[in-house]
Amino acid sequence: MALVTIHDLTKRYGHHIAVDNMSLDINKGDIFGLLGPNGAGKSTTLNMLCGLLKMDRGDIVIDGIHLHQNPLEAKKRLGLVPQEIALYDTLTARENIVFFGKLSGLKGHRLKERTNEALAFVGLTEKAHAFPKNFSGGMKRRLNIACALVHHPKIILMDEPTVGIDPQSRYNILQAIKRLNQMGSTIIYTSHYMEEVENLCSRIAIMDHGRIIASGTKETLKKIVSEQEKIRINCTNLNYNLLSDLKKLQGIKAVDTHDNTLEVVAENIQIILQDIFSILSQHDVRIKETQVVSPDLETVFLSLTGRTLRD
Ligand SMILES: Nc1ncnc2c1ncn2[C@@H]1O[C@H](COP(=O)(O)OP(=O)(O)OP(=O)(O)O)[C@@H](O)[C@H]1O
């Protein structure tokens, strides 16, 4: 049985539909990745899951409890690491964790024990009495994670927890997530970093314009594009007419650009490679580097939407 069930979830901001009739099951023990570009609706979904934002329609069931029927009981099972760091600068690291622990109903000896444990888990024991305003971005993020897990929630929601931090902190956070999962927590993790989701998550849902466009294990998702290949061409002088000419080639599944890179997905790239190069030459494009890439989640997204995740 699923630990979290989302059924027909919908959220509008005025006329804009941010989450559109979304249904998902998340199983106990999953590190579940919600992957999508900026604006896909990931944060809106997480905020509705933890009751911070009211849904317009749908149902969320957490560990057998309907969120709208018994929000307090449902929320006890959740810990949220929000996208924006949420800490009190006037409280020390320890006091911040204690504050969030109390909000979750912890007190006395248990609160003290859990606070020490949370500090140790994120490697901040030495900084317990320091103020977060003096912390690096990565340390603040780790402290935010400690605040979210002090009450030992069954489910931890993480909204892009590695955005804007240095590689070492990023590595530490990803390792901490794996350890949390091994210790029994189910994780729901949003990101627009394809590699991160591919390496970390046991199951993935790809989101675009508020809808789930594909979901499953990374192996299942890659099967969608198993007959396809992607070529990445680093070049100069990319232009709109070039893209539209490439899209007319038979066998082309998707074409997109970012920075000075052109990405083309096709059924059998070897057969149409010559045609691609000749179109590039007609448009005076100078090729610097060409690489055939095996299908990844980016290819899946590109193939399903015609756009790259970076859009
Ligand atoms: N408070 C709001 N008022 C109006 N529109 C909003 C509001 N919050 C989000 N949106 C819009 O809803 C859509 C989904 O936003 P959301 O933040 O959920 O996306 P996201 O996938 O989390 O993207 P990001 O990675 O940029 O946070 C976007 O088009 C966004 O502009």
The ligand as a Tripos MOL2 file, in Angstrom:
@<TRIPOS>MOLECULE
LIG
   31    33     1     0     0
SMALL
NO_CHARGES

@<TRIPOS>ATOM
      1 N1          1.8390   32.6380   -5.1810 N.pl3     1 LIG1
      2 C1          1.7450   32.5150   -6.5070 C.ar      1 LIG1
      3 N2          0.9630   33.3430   -7.2250 N.ar      1 LIG1
      4 C2          0.8380   33.2300   -8.5600 C.ar      1 LIG1
      5 N3          1.4820   32.2830   -9.2980 N.ar      1 LIG1
      6 C3          2.2890   31.4350   -8.6400 C.ar      1 LIG1
      7 C4          2.4560   31.5070   -7.2150 C.ar      1 LIG1
      8 N4          3.3260   30.5210   -6.8420 N.ar      1 LIG1
      9 C5          3.6690   29.8830   -7.9730 C.ar      1 LIG1
     10 N5          3.0530   30.4110   -9.0490 N.ar      1 LIG1
     11 C6          3.1600   29.9440  -10.4320 C.3       1 LIG1
     12 O1          2.7450   28.5960  -10.4730 O.3       1 LIG1
     13 C7          3.5870   27.8280  -11.3300 C.3       1 LIG1
     14 C8          4.2250   26.6940  -10.5470 C.3       1 LIG1
     15 O2          5.1520   27.2580   -9.6180 O.3       1 LIG1
     16 P1          6.0380   26.3590   -8.6440 P.3       1 LIG1
     17 O3          6.8210   27.2830   -7.7750 O.co2     1 LIG1
     18 O4          5.1830   25.3410   -8.0070 O.co2     1 LIG1
     19 O5          6.9920   25.6370   -9.7090 O.3       1 LIG1
     20 P2          8.3350   24.8150   -9.4320 P.3       1 LIG1
     21 O6          8.2880   23.6350  -10.3240 O.co2     1 LIG1
     22 O7          8.4970   24.5690   -7.9890 O.co2     1 LIG1
     23 O8          9.4210   25.8300   -9.9620 O.3       1 LIG1
     24 P3         10.7470   26.3810   -9.2160 P.3       1 LIG1
     25 O9         11.7480   25.3230   -9.3870 O.co2     1 LIG1
     26 O10        11.0550   27.6170  -10.0060 O.co2     1 LIG1
     27 O11        10.3450   26.6610   -7.8020 O.co2     1 LIG1
     28 C9          4.5780   28.8040  -11.9230 C.3       1 LIG1
     29 O12         4.0850   29.2210  -13.1770 O.3       1 LIG1
     30 C10         4.5900   29.9550  -10.9350 C.3       1 LIG1
     31 O13         4.9040   31.1530  -11.5780 O.3       1 LIG1
@<TRIPOS>BOND
     1     1     2 1
     2     2     3 ar
     3     2     7 ar
     4     3     4 ar
     5     4     5 ar
     6     5     6 ar
     7     6     7 ar
     8     6    10 ar
     9     7     8 ar
    10     8     9 ar
    11     9    10 ar
    12    10    11 1
    13    11    12 1
    14    11    30 1
    15    12    13 1
    16    13    14 1
    17    13    28 1
    18    14    15 1
    19    15    16 1
    20    16    17 2
    21    16    18 1
    22    16    19 1
    23    19    20 1
    24    20    21 2
    25    20    22 1
    26    20    23 1
    27    23    24 1
    28    24    25 2
    29    24    26 1
    30    24    27 1
    31    28    29 1
    32    28    30 1
    33    30    31 1
@<TRIPOS>SUBSTRUCTURE
     1 LIG1         1 GROUP 0 **** ****
